[in-house]
Amino acid sequence: MEHSKPSPLRAPAGPGARRTHRWRRDTVELAAVFLSVTAADLIAKIVVHGPDGPVVVAASALALLATALLHSWWSPHAPPPVALWRVRTTALAHTGTTLADHRITLLSVHPHPAADELYLRTEHPVTPAVLTTLLTATGHTLQDAPTRIA
């Protein structure tokens, strides 16, 4: 099976891509906090110095409600399901690349005389059959079926 390179037009899937996305989201949220503080200060000054204080407070409450609704819509509702797996196999040099291509994180390798134990983390639904197929297709010899440990 030939290994294909990711397209330069498509963002790579994996931990690095997620960190970039998270960094962008954190930056936007920080900007929203600064904008909120500035708006709150401006509104407080208008309320103190203006005759339409109750109208301004009501408008502020509506703006706050709209912001809260937007934030709840934009934020993820549930964390992705994480599964931890133990696989006993012969570890080959391209294991990390193969797993990364399928968004599977290699947490650790414990060498043993008969076979190495790989500890993997997935953030998407994976069955033991899928892991078995993935590893055997890339030249690994499994000693037993992958075991989900968490």
N, C-alpha and C positions, 0 to 999 in steps of 0.2 A: 504494500500500500504506500502510495507516494504522499509525502507530507507537504501540504500546501501552506504557503505564507498568507498571513492575513492581508486583506486589501488595504492600501493606504487611504482609501476613501472612507472606510468604515472604522470606527473607534474599536480598539481591541477590547474583548471581553476579559475581565479578570480583576484582580485586586487593585491594580494601578488605575484602571479606568474608573472603578468605583470611588477611589480616593479623589480623583480629579472632580468627579461629579459632586461628591460630598463637599469638597473645598469650594466649589462654585456656589453651592446651596448655602454654606455657612457664610460666605461673603455677602450674598444677597440678603440673608437674614440679619447680618450685622448692619448693613446699609438701611434695612427697614427699621431697625431699632433706633439708629441715629435720626432717621426721618421722623419717627414717632415722637422722640424726645423734642425735636425742634417744633413739630406741630403742636405738641402739648404746651410747650412754653409760649408759643404764639397765641394759642387759644386762651391760656391763663391770662396773658396780658390784655387780650381783647375783652374778656369777661370782666376783669377788674376795672378797665377804663371805659367800657361801653355801656349803653343803656339796654342793649338786647342780650343780656347775660343768659337768661333761660333758653333762648333760641340757640345760642351758641353751644350751650351745654348739651342740648338735645341733639344738635348736629354732630357734636363730638361723640356722643353715645352711639349714634348710627354709624359713624365712620369706624369706631372701635368694633362694633358688631360685624361690619362688612370685612374688616381686616381679620378678625377671628375666624369668620367663615372661609375666607380665602386661604388662610393658613391651614385650617383643618382639611380643606380640599387638596392643598398642595403637598402636605406632609404624608408620608407613608402611613397606612393604617395599621399594618401589622409587620413585624420583622419577618424576613424570609426564613423559612424553615431550615434549620441547620441539622445535619446528620453527621455523626462521626462513625467511621468504618475502620475495621482492622482487616487487612488482607495479607495472607501468607503467600509469598511468591518469590520467584527469582527476580531480583531488582536489576534492571538494565539501565544503561546510561541515559536513555531517552524517556524515562518514566516521567520526570518533571514536566517536560515539554508536552508529552501526550496528555497528561492530566490537566495541565494549564489550558490546552486547547478545548477541553470540555468543562472548564470552570470548576475543576476539582483541585483543592489545595492539599499538597503533600505536607503533613504536619511533622512527621518524623519517620525515620527508618531504623529498625532495630535488627542488626545483623545476627543471624543464627547459622550454625553449620549446615542445616538441611535447607532452609529457606529464610528469606528476610521477611520481617513483619513491617508492613507499611501502615501508617495511621493517616487516614484521609478525612477531609471535611468537605461536605457538599452543601451548597446553599439553595439547591433545587432538588426536586424529587428524583431519586435514583434508586433503582432496585438492585439486589445482588446480581441478577441476571445481566443488567446493563453494565455493571462494573466488570463482571466476568468476561463479557463479550469485548469490552474496551481493552482490557489488559491482555487477553489471549490473542486478540487481533494484532497486537503490537509485539508479540513474541514472548510474553510472560508465560510461565508455567505455574498455575495456581496449585497450591497444596490442598486447599479446601475452599469452600464458597466464602465470599466476603461476608463478614459479620458486622452488623450494625451494633455499635456499643453505646450510642446515645442519640 
